[in-house]
Amino acid sequence: MYDLAVIWEWISFSVRWLHVVTAMAWIGASFFFIALDLGLKKSPDTLAGVAGEEWQVHGGGFYQIQKYLIAPENMPEHLIWHKWQSYITWVSGAALLIIIYWVSGELFLLDPTKINLSLWQGILISGGSLTIGWLAYDHMCKSRLSAYPTALMLILFFIILAMSWGYNQIFTGRAALLHLGAFTATIMTANVFFQIMPNQRIVVADLKAGRSPDAKYGKIAKVRSTHNNYLTLPVVFLMLSNHYPMSFGTEYAWIIASLIFLTGVTIRHYFNSLHSKGVGPHWTWGVTVLLMIFIAWLSSVRPIETREDAESRSLTRYEQRFVAAEHFDEAYDVVIGNCSMCHAREPAWYNMKWAPKGVYLETKGDIAQNADQIYLHAGISHAMPPPNAIQMPQQAREILIAWVQDAYSDSR
């Protein structure tokens, strides 16, 4: 029978693939239109009601693009709506969050060294925080703060800072950064779904009815689109962070994540100025480099939990199931002999400073907690350990397979 763990892993891989592809389309469209909007130029033959135009060359062809101040006099027959990139990016991201951090929450979401939560409590905090974040942000944008865009962005930054700290007090470092990215991406997609698109539909409806559209709807959409523009780069960083333990494997991960938002502002400010004025302020790169140096220094702080702390920690119910399973002692010896020299809080392998992906395999609790990943990466596949490092015999892999399968069969 085809292994369900393999099927689930391919579902996760496929959803991640979709998420990355649609995110590329969304981010690419966002960057293109921001650059286009800032680069518009007036010409002697510009039509009435047109804010400006831009000529572009791509793929062997020339394109003349015009932007209307409000809308054209008549509704064009063919109109492309740029919305599905955003929607599918969020939907696929939410699906990925459920697949990895909800279904496999005992491993990827909950951190028993920080706070003792049941899985359903962790899921409730995970989903609830995303909803509350959008509601708070939307309320601010509709309040008097909307007249002070700089103050609004500063308050948004401090909200993100508070959420970064809060997530880091509850979830694993990896989950904390990923949730901060989901928190921000939810605001961005909700901007498109609840504000930008509805306002554009009002304008289109007015054109179809022969009415003159109100300019305020375009202005509201423009403000939300500008916010999305400055939030894009940090979200991409947070999407990638789970592959780099130096970003999440330190007690200062919440500060690192917050500072990344500042680098996103400095980088986007440079390019926005470049597209608008033809030259960008070079000081932004100096600030960005200094921020990244400080971030790198923060990442060098070692995790608080030592091996001794991990060994003294009581096993969770999830871990107990795997420790009590048949073949665990043999599997434990296999992992310690083939994996723990790299997957350690203080790696012993050459110049390695961090355990790959922040995964520790030193104690019984460590190994039991990562049972599913061990099964996939070192049991049924030969992804781990790297063949140029250790030649793990097939017999050892069979022990790992038998151990995990026994644990699941015993729990039925």
N, C-alpha and C positions, 0 to 999 in steps of 0.2 A: 504493500500500500504506500502511496506517495506520502512522504512525511509532511504533516501539517505545519511543522516549524519552518520547513523550506517554503511552503506555499505562502505562509504569513510573511516571511522575509522578502519574498518577491513582490507581494502586495505593497509592503513598505517601500521597497526600491522603486516600484512603478509610480507610486504616489509622489515620492521625492523627486523623481525625474519630471513628472508633470509640474510639480511646484516650481522647480528651477526654471523650466522652459517658460512657463507663464510669467514668472517673476522677471525674467530677462526681457520678455515682450513689454511688460508694464513699465519697468524701469527705463527701458530704451525709449518708449513713447513719451514718458515723462521728461526725460532729458532732452529729447528732440523738440518738444513743444515749448519748453522753457527757453531753450536756446533760440528757437524760432521767434518767440514772442519778444525776447529782448533784442533781437537783431533786426527787427523790422525797420525799413527805411521809406521815407516819403520820396516820391518821384514826381516830375512835372505833370505826368498824365495819370496820376492817381485818381481813381473814381471817387465820387462823393460818398461819404460814409465809411471809407476804407482807412484804417489806421496806418497802414503801411504794407510794404511787400518785401519779399526776399527771393532772390534767384539762387537756385542750387543746382549742382551737377552731381549726378550719381549714376553709376552703371551705364555710362555712355549716353545718358539723356539729360536734358535741361528741364528744370521745373520752376515755374513762376507761382509763388504762393502769396496770397493776399489775406489779410485779416480785417474784418469789419469791426468798427467800433462797438456796434450792438448786434446787428444782423443785416443780411441783405434785404432788399425790398421784397423779393419773392422767395418762396421756399424752393430750394433746388430739388430736382427729381432724385438725385442720388446723393445720399448723406451717410457718411461713415461715423458710427458712434464708437468712441474709444472708452469702453467700459468693461468688456469681458476679460481683458487682461487682468484687471484689478480683481474682479469677482472670483475668477478661477484661481488666481494666486491665493486669495484668502481661503477659499473653500478647500483647496488642496492642502494648504498649510494647516487648517483646522483638522483635516483628516489625519495629517501626519502627526499632529499633536496628540490626537486620540490614540493612534496606533502605537506610538512610542511612549508617550508620557502618561497616558491613562491606562491602557491595557497592560503595559509593562511598568506600571508605576512603582512597584516595590523595588525595582532596580534603578530606574532613571529619574523618578520624580521625588520620592521620599528620602530624606536623610535622617535616620534615627539618632545621629549624633547631635542634631540641632534641636529637633522637637519630635515628640512621639505622636504621630498622626496615623489614623487608619487611612486606607486607600481612598475611600469615599470622601473623607474630609479633604484630602489633598486635591481630589478632582473638583470638589465644590469650590475651593479657593482658586484653583486654576481657571475654571470657567467663569466664576463670578467676578474675578478681578478684571478680566478683559471687558466685560459688560460695564462695570462701574467706571472703568477708565474712559470709555467712550462717552458715557453720560456726563461725567464731570467736564471733560474737554468741550463737548458740544454746548453745555450750559455756559461755559466761559465765553465761547465764541459768539453766543447770542446775547451776552450781557453787555454792559457799558465798556467792558474791556476791549471789545471789538474795535473801538475807536483808538486804541493804543496798541498797535501790533507788536511793538518791541516788548512792552510790559507783558503782553499775552504770551509771547514766546518764552520770556524769562520764567513766568509762572509755570508754563508747560514743562520747562526744563527741570524745575524743582519738584514737580510732580513725578517726573521720570526718575529723578534722583531718589525720591522717597520710595517709589515702587521697586527700584533696583535694590535698595537696602532691605525692603520688606521681603521680596522674593528670596534674597540670600539668607534670611533668617529662618526660612521654612524649607525650601527645596534644596536639592543637590546643586552644586555650583553650575553644572551643565544645564539643569532645568531652569535655574534662576535667570541665566542670560537668555536662554531660548524664550522664556515667558516674557521677558522684557521686550524682546523683538516682536513677539506675538501681540503684546499690549500696544506697541507702537503701530504695527501693521494693521491692527483692528481699527485704530483711529483713522489711518490713511484710507482703508477700504470703505469704512463708514462715511468718510468725507465724500467719496465718490458716489456711494449708493444713496445716502440720505440728503446730500446737499447739492453736489455738482450736477448729477444727472437730473434730479427733479427740477432744478432751476433751468437747465437747458431744455427740458421738455416744455416748460412754460413758454419759453421763447419760441420754440418750434410751433407750439399750438397757436400762439399769437400770429405768427407768420401765415399759418394755414387759414386762420380766420380773417386775415386781412387787417389785423390790428398792429399798431406800432409797439414793439416789445419794450419793456421797461429796462433801463440800463442797470438797475440795482441787482438783478438776478445774475448778470454776468460778473458784477463786482464781487458778490458773495462767493461765487464759484472760484473766482480768481484768488481770493484770500485763502480758501481751503487748499487749492492747488499749490500755492506757494508754500504752505506748511508741509504738504506732502513732499515737495521738492527738497526741503532741508532735512527731512527725516529719512530720506531714502538710503543714504550711504550707511548710517548707523545700523539700520535694519539688516542690510546685507552683511555687515560685520557680525551681527548677532546670529544670523543664520549660519555663518561659517564657524562660529566660536566653539561649537561642540566637537570640532575636529582638533582643536588646539588647547590642551589642558592648561597651558600657561595663562590663558585668558580667563578660565573659570576655576582653576585649582588652587586658589589662594584666598585667604580671608578678606582680601581687598578687591575681590572680583566685582563687587557692586560699585566701587569707585572707578575701576577700569571701564566698566560698561557705561557709566555716566560720562566719563571723559571722552569716550568715543563719540558721543553726541556733539561735543564741542568741536572735535575734529571734522565731523560732518558739516557743521556750520561754516568753519573756516574754508574748507575745500570748496563747498558749493558757492560761498561768497566770492571766491576767486573766479570761478567759471561764470557765474552770473554776471559779474562785473566785466569779465572778458567779452562775453556775448553782447553786453549792452554798450560798452564804451570802446571796445577794441583792445583794451589793456586791463589786466587784472592786478590787484594790489599784491605785490610779492611778499609783503610782510605776513600774509596768511600762511604761506608755506613755512616760514620760520616758526610761527606759533604751532602749526601742525607737527613739525618735527620735535619741538620741545615737549608737546603733549605726549607724543609717542615714546620719547625717551623716558618720560616720567612713568608712563604706563608700563614700559618694559621693566623699569626698576621695581614697581609695585608687584609685578608678576613673579619677581625673584623671591618673594617672601614665601617660605615653605608652609604647607598645610599645618594646621594646629594639631590634628590628630596624629599621634605616633603609632608605631606598630604595637607597642605595649598597651596604648589606649584601646586600639582596635581589638586586641586579644581579650581585654578585660570587659568589653562591652557584651551585654547579653544578646543572644541570638533572637532575631525577630521570628514570628510564626512562619513567614515565608522561608527564611533560612533554615529553620528547624526541619522542615520537610526534606530538604536536600541532604542535610547532615545525617538524618536518621535513615536515609535510603541505603539499600544494599550497594556494595561496591564503593561507598564514599571514601573509606580509608585508602583504597587503592587509587581512586581518582585524585585524592588529596596528594598522595605521593607523586603522581604523574605531573600534576600542576606545579608543585613545589620544585620538582626536578627539571621542568622544561619551560616554565613561564615566569616564576617569581623573581628571577634575577633582573628582569626588565620591569615587570608589573609590581614594583615595590615603592614604598614611600621614599626610600633612598635607593634608587636603582644602582645595581652593581655592574651593569653592562657598559664597559668603556666610558665614554663621555656623556652618557645619557643622564639628563638632569630631571626629566619628568617621566612618569609611567605613561606609556602610549594611551592616548585618549583619557588619561586620568583614572584608568582602571587598575585597582590594586588586587593582587592575588597572593597574599601572604598568610592570612589567617583562615580558619575554617569558615568564619562569617563572610570574609571576602569571597572565597571560592563558592560558597553556597549562594550568595547574593548574585553572582555572575554566572550561575549555572547554565542559563539559556544561551548566553553569548559564548561560553566555553564549548557548549554542544555544537553550535553552528560554526564557529571559527576554528576549533581545534579537533572537533569530533567528526562530523560528516563532511567537512571541507578541510583543506590543508592550508588555509590562509594563515594560521598561526600554529606554532612559532615560525618565523621566517626561515626558509630552508637553508639560507646561507649562514644562519646562526646556530640552529640546532636541528638535527635530523631526528624527528620524533618517529619512532617505529609505529607501524599500523596497529600493532597489538595494544599500544598505549592509547591510541585513539579509540579503539574498540571498548576499552575500559571506561572512557569518558562517556561514550554513547550509552553503554549499558547502565551506568550510574544515573544519568538524567532520565532515561526511559523508565527505569525502576522507580524513581521518585514520583513520576507522574502516574504510573500504573498503581502505586501504593496509595495515592491520594484519591483514587476513584471509589 
